[in-house]
Amino acid sequence: MKLLLDYIRHYVRLSQNEETVLTTSFKTKRYSKGNILINEGEVCEKLFFILKGTCRTAHDHPLKEVTTWIYPEGYFLTAWSSFIMGSPSLEMIQVLEDDSEVAFITKPTLNQLYEEHRTIERFGRLLAEEQLALMDDYSRGYSLMSAKEKYETLLSFFPDVIQRVNLGYVASMLGITQETLSRIRRQD
């Protein structure tokens, strides 16, 4: 849980009581490669934090499954629109590495913490604002990037992604073929 608390401390100063409340409110679970945290079409009631391993978000497309993002340890993830709006998820979340460890908190528990702890509520707002800004940047600029620029952006976020994750998922997320990804990697 140190990784989780360090992440939160990056945004807000926590009291000892708030640290205790958070560590007892988040549950942890180990997962194997391929386990699904949330299926497309389910309402997502959990906010996840990756303590160890990697996960991806993906959705079904008529022609193939599309990976939308890959997350390494040390990051929060959820099916954001489903979690916030209570609607069916448009994506699934899948574990990509064996012996992954994920912390999670349910939405009702998180809402209770928001009501009882102003600092935790502030963290939740800052996290939501950051996610919104990242999604906005992604939707505006990512589609205009070349395949090489997309690859370099991914590496700046997750430098060892190529050693840890199926290249088909990486290519899908970048919106390119595996052959194009191999060509880009050979050029580096």
SEDREN-830247 format. One record per residue: residue number from 1; residue in three letters; x negated, z negated, y of N, C-alpha, C, CB in turn. Coordinates in nm, 2 decimals, always signed. Glycine has a CB too. Layout:
BEGIN
 sevo tiro     nu     nw     nv    cau    caw    cav     cu     cw     cv    cbu    cbw    cbv
  NUM  ALA      X      Z      Y      X      Z      Y      X      Z      Y      X      Z      Y
...
//
This chain:
BEGIN
 sevo tiro     nu     nw     nv    cau    caw    cav     cu     cw     cv    cbu    cbw    cbv
    1  MET  -0.08  +0.00  -0.12  +0.00  +0.00  +0.00  -0.09  +0.00  +0.13  +0.09  -0.12  +0.00
    2  LYS  -0.21  -0.02  +0.11  -0.30  -0.02  +0.23  -0.30  +0.11  +0.30  -0.45  -0.05  +0.19
    3  LEU  -0.30  +0.22  +0.23  -0.29  +0.35  +0.28  -0.16  +0.37  +0.37  -0.30  +0.46  +0.18
    4  LEU  -0.05  +0.32  +0.31  +0.08  +0.33  +0.38  +0.07  +0.25  +0.51  +0.19  +0.28  +0.29
    5  LEU  +0.03  +0.12  +0.50  +0.02  +0.04  +0.62  -0.07  +0.10  +0.73  -0.02  -0.10  +0.59
    6  ASP  -0.19  +0.15  +0.68  -0.28  +0.21  +0.78  -0.22  +0.33  +0.85  -0.41  +0.26  +0.70
    7  TYR  -0.14  +0.41  +0.78  -0.07  +0.52  +0.84  +0.03  +0.47  +0.95  +0.01  +0.60  +0.73
    8  ILE  +0.11  +0.37  +0.91  +0.20  +0.32  +1.01  +0.13  +0.26  +1.13  +0.30  +0.22  +0.94
    9  ARG  +0.02  +0.18  +1.10  -0.05  +0.12  +1.21  -0.11  +0.22  +1.31  -0.17  +0.03  +1.16
   10  HIS  -0.13  +0.34  +1.27  -0.17  +0.45  +1.35  -0.07  +0.47  +1.47  -0.19  +0.58  +1.28
   11  TYR  +0.05  +0.44  +1.45  +0.16  +0.46  +1.54  +0.20  +0.34  +1.62  +0.28  +0.52  +1.47
   12  VAL  +0.21  +0.22  +1.55  +0.26  +0.10  +1.61  +0.17  -0.02  +1.56  +0.41  +0.08  +1.57
   13  ARG  +0.18  -0.12  +1.64  +0.11  -0.25  +1.60  +0.21  -0.33  +1.52  +0.06  -0.33  +1.73
   14  LEU  +0.18  -0.37  +1.40  +0.27  -0.44  +1.31  +0.23  -0.59  +1.31  +0.27  -0.39  +1.17
   15  SER  +0.33  -0.68  +1.31  +0.31  -0.82  +1.29  +0.29  -0.84  +1.14  +0.43  -0.91  +1.35
   16  GLN  +0.23  -0.96  +1.11  +0.22  -0.99  +0.97  +0.35  -0.99  +0.89  +0.15  -1.13  +0.95
   17  ASN  +0.45  -1.04  +0.96  +0.59  -1.04  +0.90  +0.64  -0.90  +0.87  +0.69  -1.12  +0.99
   18  GLU  +0.61  -0.81  +0.97  +0.66  -0.67  +0.95  +0.58  -0.60  +0.84  +0.64  -0.59  +1.08
   19  GLU  +0.45  -0.63  +0.83  +0.37  -0.58  +0.71  +0.43  -0.63  +0.58  +0.23  -0.62  +0.73
   20  THR  +0.46  -0.75  +0.57  +0.52  -0.81  +0.45  +0.65  -0.75  +0.42  +0.53  -0.96  +0.46
   21  VAL  +0.74  -0.73  +0.52  +0.87  -0.67  +0.50  +0.86  -0.53  +0.45  +0.95  -0.68  +0.63
   22  LEU  +0.76  -0.45  +0.51  +0.74  -0.31  +0.47  +0.69  -0.31  +0.32  +0.65  -0.24  +0.56
   23  THR  +0.59  -0.39  +0.29  +0.53  -0.38  +0.16  +0.63  -0.42  +0.05  +0.41  -0.46  +0.15
   24  THR  +0.73  -0.51  +0.08  +0.83  -0.55  -0.02  +0.94  -0.45  -0.02  +0.88  -0.69  +0.01
   25  SER  +0.96  -0.38  +0.09  +1.08  -0.28  +0.10  +1.05  -0.15  +0.03  +1.12  -0.26  +0.24
   26  PHE  +0.92  -0.11  +0.03  +0.88  +0.02  -0.03  +0.85  -0.02  -0.18  +0.75  +0.08  +0.03
   27  LYS  +0.90  +0.07  -0.26  +0.87  +0.06  -0.41  +0.77  +0.17  -0.44  +1.01  +0.07  -0.49
   28  THR  +0.69  +0.15  -0.55  +0.60  +0.25  -0.59  +0.63  +0.29  -0.73  +0.45  +0.20  -0.58
   29  LYS  +0.60  +0.41  -0.76  +0.62  +0.47  -0.90  +0.51  +0.57  -0.93  +0.76  +0.53  -0.91
   30  ARG  +0.47  +0.57  -1.05  +0.37  +0.68  -1.10  +0.45  +0.79  -1.15  +0.27  +0.62  -1.20
   31  TYR  +0.40  +0.91  -1.13  +0.46  +1.03  -1.18  +0.36  +1.12  -1.24  +0.53  +1.11  -1.06
   32  SER  +0.40  +1.21  -1.33  +0.32  +1.31  -1.40  +0.34  +1.44  -1.33  +0.36  +1.32  -1.55
   33  LYS  +0.25  +1.53  -1.35  +0.26  +1.67  -1.30  +0.39  +1.73  -1.34  +0.14  +1.75  -1.34
   34  GLY  +0.46  +1.79  -1.25  +0.59  +1.86  -1.28  +0.71  +1.77  -1.25  +0.59  +1.90  -1.42
   35  ASN  +0.70  +1.64  -1.24  +0.81  +1.56  -1.22  +0.88  +1.59  -1.08  +0.77  +1.41  -1.21
   36  ILE  +1.01  +1.59  -1.08  +1.09  +1.62  -0.96  +1.13  +1.49  -0.89  +1.21  +1.71  -1.00
   37  LEU  +1.10  +1.48  -0.76  +1.15  +1.36  -0.69  +1.29  +1.38  -0.63  +1.05  +1.34  -0.57
   38  ILE  +1.32  +1.51  -0.60  +1.46  +1.54  -0.55  +1.48  +1.69  -0.59  +1.48  +1.52  -0.40
   39  ASN  +1.60  +1.71  -0.64  +1.64  +1.85  -0.67  +1.71  +1.92  -0.56  +1.73  +1.85  -0.80
   40  GLU  +1.70  +2.05  -0.55  +1.78  +2.12  -0.46  +1.93  +2.10  -0.49  +1.74  +2.28  -0.47
   41  GLY  +2.00  +2.07  -0.38  +2.15  +2.05  -0.40  +2.18  +1.90  -0.40  +2.19  +2.12  -0.52
   42  GLU  +2.09  +1.81  -0.43  +2.12  +1.67  -0.43  +2.10  +1.62  -0.28  +2.02  +1.59  -0.52
   43  VAL  +2.17  +1.51  -0.26  +2.15  +1.44  -0.13  +2.03  +1.35  -0.14  +2.28  +1.36  -0.08
   44  CYS  +1.93  +1.37  -0.05  +1.81  +1.29  -0.06  +1.83  +1.16  +0.01  +1.69  +1.37  +0.01
   45  GLU  +1.82  +1.05  -0.06  +1.83  +0.91  -0.01  +1.70  +0.84  +0.00  +1.93  +0.83  -0.09
   46  LYS  +1.59  +0.91  -0.01  +1.46  +0.84  -0.01  +1.36  +0.91  +0.08  +1.40  +0.83  -0.15
   47  LEU  +1.28  +0.82  +0.15  +1.17  +0.87  +0.23  +1.04  +0.83  +0.14  +1.16  +0.80  +0.37
   48  PHE  +0.96  +0.93  +0.11  +0.85  +0.92  +0.02  +0.72  +0.91  +0.10  +0.84  +1.03  -0.08
   49  PHE  +0.62  +0.84  +0.05  +0.48  +0.84  +0.10  +0.39  +0.86  -0.02  +0.45  +0.71  +0.18
   50  ILE  +0.30  +0.96  -0.01  +0.21  +0.98  -0.13  +0.09  +0.89  -0.12  +0.17  +1.13  -0.13
   51  LEU  +0.08  +0.81  -0.22  -0.04  +0.72  -0.22  -0.15  +0.78  -0.30  +0.00  +0.58  -0.29
   52  LYS  -0.12  +0.86  -0.40  -0.22  +0.93  -0.48  -0.16  +1.06  -0.53  -0.28  +0.84  -0.59
   53  GLY  -0.23  +1.17  -0.52  -0.18  +1.30  -0.58  -0.13  +1.39  -0.47  -0.07  +1.27  -0.67
   54  THR  -0.06  +1.49  -0.51  +0.00  +1.59  -0.43  +0.14  +1.62  -0.47  -0.09  +1.72  -0.43
   55  CYS  +0.22  +1.67  -0.37  +0.36  +1.71  -0.39  +0.38  +1.84  -0.32  +0.46  +1.60  -0.35
   56  ARG  +0.48  +1.91  -0.35  +0.52  +2.03  -0.28  +0.67  +2.03  -0.26  +0.48  +2.16  -0.35
   57  THR  +0.71  +2.10  -0.15  +0.86  +2.13  -0.13  +0.87  +2.27  -0.16  +0.90  +2.09  +0.02
   58  ALA  +0.99  +2.31  -0.22  +1.01  +2.45  -0.26  +1.16  +2.47  -0.27  +0.95  +2.48  -0.40
   59  HIS  +1.20  +2.59  -0.26  +1.34  +2.63  -0.27  +1.36  +2.76  -0.35  +1.41  +2.64  -0.13
   60  ASP  +1.47  +2.78  -0.41  +1.50  +2.90  -0.49  +1.54  +3.01  -0.39  +1.61  +2.87  -0.59
   61  HIS  +1.48  +3.12  -0.42  +1.51  +3.25  -0.34  +1.56  +3.34  -0.45  +1.39  +3.30  -0.26
   62  PRO  +1.65  +3.44  -0.42  +1.70  +3.53  -0.52  +1.59  +3.60  -0.60  +1.78  +3.63  -0.46
   63  LEU  +1.48  +3.62  -0.55  +1.37  +3.70  -0.62  +1.27  +3.60  -0.69  +1.30  +3.79  -0.53
   64  LYS  +1.25  +3.48  -0.63  +1.15  +3.39  -0.68  +1.16  +3.25  -0.61  +1.01  +3.45  -0.67
   65  GLU  +1.10  +3.16  -0.67  +1.09  +3.02  -0.61  +0.98  +3.03  -0.50  +1.05  +2.91  -0.72
   66  VAL  +1.01  +2.97  -0.38  +0.92  +2.97  -0.27  +0.87  +2.83  -0.24  +0.99  +3.04  -0.15
   67  THR  +0.74  +2.81  -0.24  +0.68  +2.69  -0.19  +0.68  +2.69  -0.04  +0.54  +2.67  -0.25
   68  THR  +0.74  +2.58  +0.02  +0.74  +2.57  +0.16  +0.63  +2.49  +0.22  +0.87  +2.52  +0.21
   69  TRP  +0.58  +2.39  +0.15  +0.47  +2.31  +0.20  +0.41  +2.23  +0.09  +0.51  +2.22  +0.32
   70  ILE  +0.28  +2.20  +0.10  +0.21  +2.12  +0.00  +0.16  +2.00  +0.08  +0.09  +2.20  -0.07
   71  TYR  +0.18  +1.88  +0.02  +0.14  +1.75  +0.08  +0.04  +1.68  +0.00  +0.27  +1.67  +0.11
   72  PRO  -0.07  +1.64  +0.06  -0.17  +1.55  -0.01  -0.13  +1.40  +0.01  -0.31  +1.58  +0.03
   73  GLU  -0.21  +1.32  -0.05  -0.19  +1.18  -0.03  -0.21  +1.14  +0.11  -0.28  +1.09  -0.12
   74  GLY  -0.14  +1.03  +0.15  -0.15  +0.98  +0.29  -0.05  +1.04  +0.38  -0.29  +1.01  +0.34
   75  TYR  +0.05  +1.11  +0.33  +0.16  +1.17  +0.42  +0.30  +1.13  +0.37  +0.14  +1.32  +0.42
   76  PHE  +0.39  +1.12  +0.47  +0.53  +1.10  +0.44  +0.59  +1.24  +0.41  +0.60  +1.03  +0.56
   77  LEU  +0.69  +1.24  +0.32  +0.77  +1.36  +0.31  +0.91  +1.32  +0.25  +0.70  +1.46  +0.21
   78  THR  +1.00  +1.41  +0.28  +1.14  +1.40  +0.22  +1.20  +1.53  +0.25  +1.22  +1.28  +0.30
   79  ALA  +1.32  +1.55  +0.20  +1.40  +1.67  +0.23  +1.47  +1.63  +0.37  +1.51  +1.71  +0.12
   80  TRP  +1.40  +1.66  +0.48  +1.43  +1.60  +0.61  +1.58  +1.62  +0.65  +1.35  +1.66  +0.71
   81  SER  +1.63  +1.74  +0.64  +1.77  +1.76  +0.69  +1.87  +1.68  +0.60  +1.81  +1.91  +0.69
   82  SER  +1.84  +1.68  +0.47  +1.93  +1.60  +0.37  +1.92  +1.45  +0.40  +1.89  +1.63  +0.23
   83  PHE  +1.80  +1.40  +0.42  +1.78  +1.26  +0.44  +1.84  +1.21  +0.57  +1.63  +1.23  +0.44
   84  ILE  +1.83  +1.29  +0.68  +1.88  +1.25  +0.81  +2.04  +1.28  +0.81  +1.81  +1.33  +0.92
   85  MET  +2.08  +1.39  +0.76  +2.22  +1.43  +0.78  +2.31  +1.39  +0.66  +2.23  +1.58  +0.80
   86  GLY  +2.25  +1.35  +0.55  +2.33  +1.32  +0.43  +2.39  +1.44  +0.36  +2.44  +1.22  +0.47
   87  SER  +2.33  +1.55  +0.39  +2.38  +1.68  +0.33  +2.30  +1.71  +0.20  +2.38  +1.79  +0.43
   88  PRO  +2.35  +1.81  +0.12  +2.28  +1.85  +0.00  +2.14  +1.91  +0.05  +2.36  +1.95  -0.08
   89  SER  +2.04  +1.88  -0.03  +1.91  +1.93  +0.00  +1.89  +2.08  -0.02  +1.80  +1.85  -0.08
   90  LEU  +1.83  +2.14  +0.07  +1.80  +2.29  +0.06  +1.67  +2.31  -0.02  +1.80  +2.35  +0.19
   91  GLU  +1.60  +2.21  -0.06  +1.48  +2.22  -0.13  +1.46  +2.11  -0.23  +1.36  +2.22  -0.03
   92  MET  +1.36  +2.13  -0.32  +1.32  +2.03  -0.41  +1.19  +1.98  -0.38  +1.33  +2.09  -0.56
   93  ILE  +1.16  +1.86  -0.43  +1.02  +1.80  -0.41  +0.97  +1.78  -0.55  +1.03  +1.67  -0.32
   94  GLN  +0.85  +1.83  -0.57  +0.79  +1.83  -0.71  +0.65  +1.77  -0.70  +0.78  +1.97  -0.77
   95  VAL  +0.61  +1.69  -0.79  +0.48  +1.63  -0.81  +0.39  +1.73  -0.87  +0.48  +1.50  -0.89
   96  LEU  +0.26  +1.75  -0.81  +0.17  +1.86  -0.86  +0.05  +1.81  -0.94  +0.13  +1.93  -0.74
   97  GLU  +0.03  +1.68  -0.94  -0.09  +1.63  -1.02  -0.05  +1.51  -1.11  -0.20  +1.58  -0.92
   98  ASP  -0.11  +1.51  -1.22  -0.09  +1.39  -1.31  -0.13  +1.26  -1.25  -0.16  +1.41  -1.45
   99  ASP  -0.07  +1.15  -1.29  -0.11  +1.02  -1.24  -0.10  +1.01  -1.09  -0.25  +0.98  -1.29
  100  SER  +0.00  +1.07  -1.04  +0.03  +1.06  -0.89  +0.11  +0.93  -0.87  +0.11  +1.18  -0.84
  101  GLU  +0.09  +0.87  -0.75  +0.16  +0.75  -0.72  +0.23  +0.77  -0.58  +0.06  +0.63  -0.71
  102  VAL  +0.36  +0.74  -0.58  +0.44  +0.76  -0.46  +0.51  +0.64  -0.43  +0.54  +0.88  -0.49
  103  ALA  +0.51  +0.60  -0.30  +0.59  +0.49  -0.25  +0.71  +0.55  -0.19  +0.51  +0.40  -0.14
  104  PHE  +0.82  +0.48  -0.20  +0.95  +0.53  -0.14  +1.03  +0.41  -0.09  +1.02  +0.61  -0.24
  105  ILE  +1.11  +0.44  +0.01  +1.21  +0.35  +0.06  +1.34  +0.42  +0.07  +1.17  +0.29  +0.20
  106  THR  +1.45  +0.35  +0.04  +1.58  +0.42  +0.05  +1.63  +0.42  +0.19  +1.69  +0.34  -0.04
  107  LYS  +1.72  +0.51  +0.22  +1.77  +0.52  +0.35  +1.85  +0.39  +0.40  +1.87  +0.64  +0.36
  108  PRO  +1.93  +0.33  +0.31  +2.00  +0.21  +0.36  +1.90  +0.10  +0.39  +2.10  +0.16  +0.25
  109  THR  +1.80  +0.09  +0.31  +1.69  -0.02  +0.33  +1.62  +0.01  +0.46  +1.59  -0.03  +0.21
  110  LEU  +1.58  +0.13  +0.48  +1.51  +0.17  +0.61  +1.60  +0.15  +0.73  +1.47  +0.32  +0.60
  111  ASN  +1.73  +0.18  +0.72  +1.82  +0.16  +0.83  +1.83  +0.01  +0.86  +1.96  +0.22  +0.80
  112  GLN  +1.84  -0.07  +0.76  +1.84  -0.22  +0.78  +1.71  -0.27  +0.85  +1.86  -0.29  +0.64
  113  LEU  +1.60  -0.22  +0.81  +1.47  -0.25  +0.88  +1.48  -0.21  +1.02  +1.35  -0.19  +0.80
  114  TYR  +1.53  -0.09  +1.05  +1.54  -0.05  +1.19  +1.63  -0.15  +1.27  +1.61  +0.09  +1.19
  115  GLU  +1.73  -0.20  +1.21  +1.82  -0.29  +1.29  +1.75  -0.42  +1.31  +1.95  -0.31  +1.21
  116  GLU  +1.67  -0.47  +1.22  +1.61  -0.60  +1.22  +1.47  -0.60  +1.29  +1.60  -0.65  +1.09
  117  HIS  +1.40  -0.49  +1.30  +1.27  -0.49  +1.35  +1.25  -0.37  +1.45  +1.16  -0.48  +1.23
  118  ARG  +1.24  -0.40  +1.57  +1.22  -0.30  +1.67  +1.10  -0.21  +1.65  +1.22  -0.36  +1.81
  119  THR  +0.99  -0.28  +1.61  +0.86  -0.20  +1.59  +0.88  -0.10  +1.48  +0.75  -0.30  +1.56
  120  ILE  +0.95  -0.14  +1.37  +0.97  -0.05  +1.26  +1.06  +0.07  +1.30  +1.02  -0.12  +1.14
  121  GLU  +1.16  +0.04  +1.38  +1.25  +0.14  +1.43  +1.17  +0.24  +1.52  +1.37  +0.08  +1.51
  122  ARG  +1.08  +0.18  +1.60  +0.99  +0.27  +1.69  +0.91  +0.36  +1.60  +0.91  +0.18  +1.78
  123  PHE  +0.85  +0.31  +1.50  +0.77  +0.39  +1.41  +0.86  +0.50  +1.35  +0.71  +0.30  +1.29
  124  GLY  +0.98  +0.47  +1.31  +1.07  +0.57  +1.25  +1.10  +0.68  +1.35  +1.20  +0.51  +1.21
  125  ARG  +1.12  +0.64  +1.48  +1.14  +0.74  +1.58  +1.02  +0.83  +1.60  +1.18  +0.67  +1.71
  126  LEU  +0.90  +0.77  +1.61  +0.78  +0.84  +1.63  +0.75  +0.94  +1.51  +0.66  +0.75  +1.65
  127  LEU  +0.77  +0.89  +1.39  +0.76  +0.98  +1.27  +0.85  +1.10  +1.28  +0.78  +0.90  +1.14
  128  ALA  +0.98  +1.07  +1.31  +1.08  +1.18  +1.32  +1.04  +1.28  +1.43  +1.22  +1.12  +1.35
  129  GLU  +0.99  +1.23  +1.55  +0.95  +1.32  +1.66  +0.83  +1.40  +1.61  +0.91  +1.23  +1.78
  130  GLU  +0.74  +1.34  +1.54  +0.62  +1.42  +1.50  +0.66  +1.53  +1.40  +0.52  +1.32  +1.43
  131  GLN  +0.75  +1.49  +1.31  +0.80  +1.59  +1.21  +0.87  +1.71  +1.28  +0.89  +1.53  +1.11
  132  LEU  +0.95  +1.67  +1.38  +1.02  +1.78  +1.45  +0.92  +1.87  +1.53  +1.12  +1.71  +1.55
  133  ALA  +0.82  +1.81  +1.59  +0.72  +1.89  +1.66  +0.65  +1.98  +1.56  +0.63  +1.80  +1.74
  134  LEU  +0.61  +1.93  +1.45  +0.54  +2.01  +1.35  +0.62  +2.12  +1.30  +0.49  +1.92  +1.23
  135  MET  +0.75  +2.09  +1.27  +0.84  +2.20  +1.23  +0.86  +2.31  +1.33  +0.98  +2.14  +1.18
  136  ASP  +0.87  +2.26  +1.46  +0.88  +2.35  +1.57  +0.76  +2.44  +1.58  +0.91  +2.28  +1.70
  137  ASP  +0.64  +2.38  +1.58  +0.52  +2.46  +1.59  +0.51  +2.56  +1.47  +0.40  +2.37  +1.58
  138  TYR  +0.55  +2.51  +1.35  +0.54  +2.59  +1.23  +0.64  +2.71  +1.25  +0.58  +2.51  +1.11
  139  SER  +0.76  +2.69  +1.29  +0.86  +2.80  +1.30  +0.82  +2.90  +1.41  +0.99  +2.74  +1.33
  140  ARG  +0.75  +2.86  +1.51  +0.71  +2.95  +1.62  +0.59  +3.03  +1.59  +0.70  +2.87  +1.74
  141  GLY  +0.48  +2.96  +1.54  +0.36  +3.02  +1.53  +0.32  +3.07  +1.40  +0.25  +2.93  +1.58
  142  TYR  +0.36  +3.00  +1.29  +0.31  +3.03  +1.16  +0.35  +3.17  +1.11  +0.37  +2.93  +1.06
  143  SER  +0.47  +3.21  +1.15  +0.52  +3.34  +1.10  +0.44  +3.46  +1.17  +0.67  +3.36  +1.13
  144  LEU  +0.38  +3.43  +1.28  +0.30  +3.53  +1.35  +0.15  +3.53  +1.31  +0.31  +3.50  +1.50
  145  MET  +0.11  +3.44  +1.23  -0.03  +3.43  +1.19  -0.06  +3.53  +1.08  -0.07  +3.29  +1.14
  146  SER  -0.18  +3.58  +1.08  -0.23  +3.66  +0.97  -0.24  +3.57  +0.85  -0.37  +3.73  +1.01
  147  ALA  -0.26  +3.64  +0.73  -0.27  +3.56  +0.61  -0.40  +3.48  +0.62  -0.28  +3.66  +0.49
  148  LYS  -0.51  +3.53  +0.67  -0.63  +3.45  +0.68  -0.61  +3.33  +0.77  -0.74  +3.54  +0.74
  149  GLU  -0.54  +3.35  +0.89  -0.51  +3.24  +0.98  -0.43  +3.13  +0.91  -0.44  +3.29  +1.11
  150  LYS  -0.33  +3.17  +0.83  -0.25  +3.07  +0.76  -0.33  +2.99  +0.66  -0.13  +3.15  +0.68
  151  TYR  -0.42  +3.06  +0.59  -0.51  +3.00  +0.49  -0.60  +2.90  +0.56  -0.59  +3.10  +0.42
  152  GLU  -0.66  +2.94  +0.67  -0.75  +2.85  +0.75  -0.67  +2.73  +0.80  -0.81  +2.92  +0.86
  153  THR  -0.55  +2.75  +0.85  -0.46  +2.64  +0.89  -0.44  +2.54  +0.78  -0.33  +2.69  +0.95
  154  LEU  -0.41  +2.59  +0.66  -0.38  +2.50  +0.55  -0.51  +2.42  +0.52  -0.34  +2.59  +0.43
  155  LEU  -0.62  +2.49  +0.52  -0.75  +2.42  +0.48  -0.78  +2.31  +0.59  -0.86  +2.52  +0.47
  156  SER  -0.75  +2.33  +0.71  -0.77  +2.23  +0.81  -0.69  +2.11  +0.79  -0.74  +2.29  +0.95
  157  PHE  -0.57  +2.13  +0.73  -0.48  +2.02  +0.70  -0.52  +1.95  +0.56  -0.33  +2.07  +0.69
  158  PHE  -0.56  +2.03  +0.47  -0.58  +1.99  +0.33  -0.70  +2.06  +0.27  -0.45  +2.01  +0.24
  159  PRO  -0.82  +2.02  +0.31  -0.94  +2.10  +0.27  -0.96  +2.13  +0.13  -1.06  +2.02  +0.32
  160  ASP  -0.92  +2.04  +0.04  -0.95  +2.06  -0.11  -0.83  +2.11  -0.18  -1.00  +1.93  -0.17
  161  VAL  -0.73  +2.17  -0.11  -0.61  +2.22  -0.17  -0.64  +2.31  -0.29  -0.52  +2.28  -0.07
  162  ILE  -0.73  +2.40  -0.27  -0.76  +2.51  -0.37  -0.81  +2.44  -0.50  -0.87  +2.60  -0.32
  163  GLN  -0.88  +2.33  -0.49  -0.93  +2.27  -0.61  -0.83  +2.18  -0.68  -1.05  +2.18  -0.58
  164  ARG  -0.72  +2.15  -0.61  -0.62  +2.06  -0.67  -0.48  +2.11  -0.70  -0.60  +1.95  -0.57
  165  VAL  -0.45  +2.23  -0.65  -0.32  +2.28  -0.66  -0.32  +2.42  -0.72  -0.25  +2.28  -0.52
  166  ASN  -0.22  +2.45  -0.79  -0.19  +2.59  -0.85  -0.20  +2.69  -0.74  -0.06  +2.59  -0.92
  167  LEU  -0.28  +2.79  -0.76  -0.30  +2.90  -0.65  -0.17  +2.98  -0.63  -0.41  +2.99  -0.69
  168  GLY  -0.09  +2.98  -0.73  +0.04  +3.05  -0.71  +0.13  +2.98  -0.61  +0.12  +3.06  -0.84
  169  TYR  +0.12  +2.84  -0.61  +0.19  +2.77  -0.51  +0.14  +2.79  -0.37  +0.19  +2.62  -0.54
  170  VAL  +0.00  +2.79  -0.36  -0.06  +2.81  -0.23  -0.03  +2.95  -0.18  -0.22  +2.80  -0.25
  171  ALA  -0.04  +3.05  -0.26  +0.00  +3.19  -0.21  +0.14  +3.19  -0.17  -0.03  +3.29  -0.33
  172  SER  +0.23  +3.13  -0.25  +0.38  +3.13  -0.21  +0.40  +3.07  -0.08  +0.46  +3.06  -0.32
  173  MET  +0.33  +2.95  -0.05  +0.35  +2.88  +0.07  +0.30  +2.97  +0.19  +0.27  +2.75  +0.07
  174  LEU  +0.19  +3.04  +0.17  +0.13  +3.12  +0.27  +0.21  +3.25  +0.29  -0.01  +3.15  +0.24
  175  GLY  +0.30  +3.28  +0.20  +0.38  +3.41  +0.20  +0.30  +3.53  +0.17  +0.44  +3.42  +0.34
  176  ILE  +0.20  +3.51  +0.08  +0.11  +3.62  +0.04  +0.11  +3.63  -0.11  -0.03  +3.61  +0.10
  177  THR  +0.05  +3.73  -0.17  +0.03  +3.74  -0.31  -0.10  +3.67  -0.35  +0.02  +3.89  -0.36
  178  GLN  -0.11  +3.64  -0.48  -0.23  +3.57  -0.53  -0.35  +3.66  -0.51  -0.21  +3.53  -0.68
  179  GLU  -0.33  +3.79  -0.52  -0.44  +3.89  -0.50  -0.49  +3.88  -0.36  -0.40  +4.03  -0.54
  180  THR  -0.40  +3.87  -0.26  -0.44  +3.86  -0.12  -0.52  +3.73  -0.10  -0.32  +3.87  -0.03
  181  LEU  -0.47  +3.62  -0.16  -0.53  +3.49  -0.15  -0.67  +3.50  -0.21  -0.45  +3.38  -0.22
  182  SER  -0.69  +3.56  -0.32  -0.82  +3.57  -0.38  -0.91  +3.65  -0.29  -0.81  +3.64  -0.52
  183  ARG  -0.86  +3.76  -0.23  -0.94  +3.84  -0.14  -0.99  +3.76  -0.02  -0.86  +3.97  -0.09
  184  ILE  -0.90  +3.68  +0.04  -0.93  +3.60  +0.16  -1.04  +3.49  +0.12  -0.80  +3.53  +0.21
  185  ARG  -1.02  +3.43  +0.00  -1.12  +3.33  -0.04  -1.25  +3.39  -0.07  -1.06  +3.27  -0.17
  186  ARG  -1.26  +3.51  -0.12  -1.39  +3.58  -0.14  -1.46  +3.61  -0.01  -1.37  +3.71  -0.22
  187  GLN  -1.39  +3.63  +0.10  -1.44  +3.66  +0.23  -1.51  +3.54  +0.29  -1.34  +3.72  +0.32
  188  ASP  -1.46  +3.42  +0.25  -1.51  +3.29  +0.31  -1.65  +3.25  +0.26  -1.42  +3.18  +0.29
//
